[in-house]
């Protein structure tokens, strides 16, 4: 299977994703420039973290007008696998591909550290190698990670939460919520389950030398899901 | 005709505004104790060419809906004035 990493001006985590996918996992991986109009026949598109368009106006607000986003939207609507990490998650919400919006962190500061996440749903292409309720450790690095969803949509989005910020034993508590996200949300999937938005950076936790390998399984899950589908 | 649209984007009531809270606390530090609340928002000035006033208003509204504000968390208001040479 082939991964495509979209590069917006100001995306600075694309090379980390490329390294993990192509070197650590040895998967075929290409970059897709934001001005491209096609996705180079990729099977999974990654919108990486960073500061697309300098976070001007609102984080992610301008990236959605890049020519490539038309193709990403169409790909996503047709069931294609899409992962938005950090700023990529913000882009997906701004583009209306995933619900919700992001506010500045509750404490007003940029936060960069490892956090614990609880896997709330392992029945998705991105989490099938995790145990239900498993606690994993992946770093966050953001200033606007405070996930907000307006009350009419809360019931619906609740069903699609995949990762929540938690304590070392999986405790869900506001103490372990680094940024004030609604329901401690760290990651959600779309209604059909083919689009993942995740605020923490799994690509920064894919090698032992970096302190955690938990993030690797997000990408390995995708590869396994794809291989299984191929044989069905 | 040339118009100037003055757009103000603010967070909807009830949406947490850490910037506003931080500014309020700073004002308290400067001993402006009477400050109860600060709301931070964005101000944008848009100069546009339009046939008439109602057309200009319509275009500004479309800009606000499609880009300048995020309807999930923000609301907007604007003033429009004609620029005379």
Contacts between the chains, C-beta under 8 A, distances in Angstrom:
chain1	res1	chain2	res2	distance
A	57	B	42	7.8
A	57	B	67	7.4
A	57	B	68	7.4
A	58	B	70	5.9
A	61	B	67	6.8
A	61	B	70	7.0
A	65	B	67	7.9
A	93	B	72	7.8
A	94	B	70	6.9
A	100	B	72	6.7
A	101	B	70	5.4
A	101	B	72	3.9
A	101	B	73	4.6
A	103	B	11	7.8
A	103	B	15	6.7
A	103	B	16	6.1
A	103	B	17	8.0
A	103	B	18	7.4
A	103	B	73	6.4
A	104	B	18	4.7
A	104	B	19	6.4
A	105	B	18	6.8
A	106	B	16	7.0
A	106	B	18	6.2
A	107	B	18	7.2
A	108	B	18	4.3
A	108	B	19	7.1
A	108	B	21	7.5
A	108	B	22	5.1
A	146	B	16	7.3
A	146	B	18	8.0
A	148	B	15	6.7
A	148	B	16	8.0
A	148	B	72	6.9
A	148	B	73	5.8
A	149	B	72	7.7
A	150	B	72	5.9
A	180	B	16	6.6
